[in-house]
Amino acid sequence: MNQARMWLVVKPTVGIPLFLGAVAITSLVVHFAILNNTTWFPAFFGG
């Protein structure tokens, strides 16, 4: 792991859930933006 020194500053019990939460929130924001700004994405979700 080439970023091992990062865990000297941030504990893994805090950093890993924070990272995974940020990934989930980013994914939801991107999907929401695509849903509101395209016509094919809502049609795809609607079947």
PyMOL commands that place a pseudoatom at each C-alpha (Angstrom):
pseudoatom trace, name=CA, resn=MET, resi=1, chain=A, elem=C, hetatm=0, pos=[0.000, 0.000, 0.000]
pseudoatom trace, name=CA, resn=ASN, resi=2, chain=A, elem=C, hetatm=0, pos=[1.698, 3.172, -1.152]
pseudoatom trace, name=CA, resn=GLN, resi=3, chain=A, elem=C, hetatm=0, pos=[-0.422, 5.489, 1.045]
pseudoatom trace, name=CA, resn=ALA, resi=4, chain=A, elem=C, hetatm=0, pos=[0.268, 3.719, 4.338]
pseudoatom trace, name=CA, resn=ARG, resi=5, chain=A, elem=C, hetatm=0, pos=[1.450, 6.882, 6.088]
pseudoatom trace, name=CA, resn=MET, resi=6, chain=A, elem=C, hetatm=0, pos=[-2.048, 8.366, 5.743]
pseudoatom trace, name=CA, resn=TRP, resi=7, chain=A, elem=C, hetatm=0, pos=[-3.255, 5.993, 8.478]
pseudoatom trace, name=CA, resn=LEU, resi=8, chain=A, elem=C, hetatm=0, pos=[-0.821, 7.627, 10.903]
pseudoatom trace, name=CA, resn=VAL, resi=9, chain=A, elem=C, hetatm=0, pos=[-2.985, 10.760, 10.654]
pseudoatom trace, name=CA, resn=VAL, resi=10, chain=A, elem=C, hetatm=0, pos=[-6.466, 9.243, 10.162]
pseudoatom trace, name=CA, resn=LYS, resi=11, chain=A, elem=C, hetatm=0, pos=[-7.527, 6.087, 11.983]
pseudoatom trace, name=CA, resn=PRO, resi=12, chain=A, elem=C, hetatm=0, pos=[-8.858, 3.364, 9.663]
pseudoatom trace, name=CA, resn=THR, resi=13, chain=A, elem=C, hetatm=0, pos=[-12.012, 3.082, 11.806]
pseudoatom trace, name=CA, resn=VAL, resi=14, chain=A, elem=C, hetatm=0, pos=[-12.812, 6.674, 10.858]
pseudoatom trace, name=CA, resn=GLY, resi=15, chain=A, elem=C, hetatm=0, pos=[-11.253, 6.965, 7.399]
pseudoatom trace, name=CA, resn=ILE, resi=16, chain=A, elem=C, hetatm=0, pos=[-12.715, 3.871, 5.739]
pseudoatom trace, name=CA, resn=PRO, resi=17, chain=A, elem=C, hetatm=0, pos=[-16.395, 4.553, 6.622]
pseudoatom trace, name=CA, resn=LEU, resi=18, chain=A, elem=C, hetatm=0, pos=[-15.895, 8.217, 5.710]
pseudoatom trace, name=CA, resn=PHE, resi=19, chain=A, elem=C, hetatm=0, pos=[-14.461, 7.251, 2.324]
pseudoatom trace, name=CA, resn=LEU, resi=20, chain=A, elem=C, hetatm=0, pos=[-17.223, 4.733, 1.605]
pseudoatom trace, name=CA, resn=GLY, resi=21, chain=A, elem=C, hetatm=0, pos=[-19.871, 7.252, 2.644]
pseudoatom trace, name=CA, resn=ALA, resi=22, chain=A, elem=C, hetatm=0, pos=[-18.389, 9.855, 0.315]
pseudoatom trace, name=CA, resn=VAL, resi=23, chain=A, elem=C, hetatm=0, pos=[-18.428, 7.357, -2.564]
pseudoatom trace, name=CA, resn=ALA, resi=24, chain=A, elem=C, hetatm=0, pos=[-22.094, 6.512, -1.888]
pseudoatom trace, name=CA, resn=ILE, resi=25, chain=A, elem=C, hetatm=0, pos=[-23.142, 10.172, -1.681]
pseudoatom trace, name=CA, resn=THR, resi=26, chain=A, elem=C, hetatm=0, pos=[-21.248, 11.013, -4.872]
pseudoatom trace, name=CA, resn=SER, resi=27, chain=A, elem=C, hetatm=0, pos=[-22.937, 8.132, -6.669]
pseudoatom trace, name=CA, resn=LEU, resi=28, chain=A, elem=C, hetatm=0, pos=[-26.393, 9.286, -5.566]
pseudoatom trace, name=CA, resn=VAL, resi=29, chain=A, elem=C, hetatm=0, pos=[-25.690, 12.878, -6.629]
pseudoatom trace, name=CA, resn=VAL, resi=30, chain=A, elem=C, hetatm=0, pos=[-24.481, 11.767, -10.060]
pseudoatom trace, name=CA, resn=HIS, resi=31, chain=A, elem=C, hetatm=0, pos=[-27.517, 9.534, -10.601]
pseudoatom trace, name=CA, resn=PHE, resi=32, chain=A, elem=C, hetatm=0, pos=[-29.870, 12.303, -9.495]
pseudoatom trace, name=CA, resn=ALA, resi=33, chain=A, elem=C, hetatm=0, pos=[-28.208, 14.784, -11.869]
pseudoatom trace, name=CA, resn=ILE, resi=34, chain=A, elem=C, hetatm=0, pos=[-28.464, 12.353, -14.793]
pseudoatom trace, name=CA, resn=LEU, resi=35, chain=A, elem=C, hetatm=0, pos=[-32.093, 11.597, -13.923]
pseudoatom trace, name=CA, resn=ASN, resi=36, chain=A, elem=C, hetatm=0, pos=[-33.001, 15.298, -13.985]
pseudoatom trace, name=CA, resn=ASN, resi=37, chain=A, elem=C, hetatm=0, pos=[-30.981, 16.338, -17.037]
pseudoatom trace, name=CA, resn=THR, resi=38, chain=A, elem=C, hetatm=0, pos=[-31.659, 13.576, -19.576]
pseudoatom trace, name=CA, resn=THR, resi=39, chain=A, elem=C, hetatm=0, pos=[-34.745, 12.093, -21.170]
pseudoatom trace, name=CA, resn=TRP, resi=40, chain=A, elem=C, hetatm=0, pos=[-33.502, 8.533, -21.677]
pseudoatom trace, name=CA, resn=PHE, resi=41, chain=A, elem=C, hetatm=0, pos=[-32.523, 7.787, -18.061]
pseudoatom trace, name=CA, resn=PRO, resi=42, chain=A, elem=C, hetatm=0, pos=[-36.043, 8.157, -16.572]
pseudoatom trace, name=CA, resn=ALA, resi=43, chain=A, elem=C, hetatm=0, pos=[-37.407, 6.108, -19.470]
pseudoatom trace, name=CA, resn=PHE, resi=44, chain=A, elem=C, hetatm=0, pos=[-34.813, 3.423, -18.737]
pseudoatom trace, name=CA, resn=PHE, resi=45, chain=A, elem=C, hetatm=0, pos=[-35.822, 3.316, -15.069]
pseudoatom trace, name=CA, resn=GLY, resi=46, chain=A, elem=C, hetatm=0, pos=[-39.518, 3.300, -16.023]
pseudoatom trace, name=CA, resn=GLY, resi=47, chain=A, elem=C, hetatm=0, pos=[-39.104, 0.284, -18.251]
for i in range(1, 47): cmd.bond("trace and resi %d" % i, "trace and resi %d" % (i + 1))
show_as sticks, trace
zoom trace
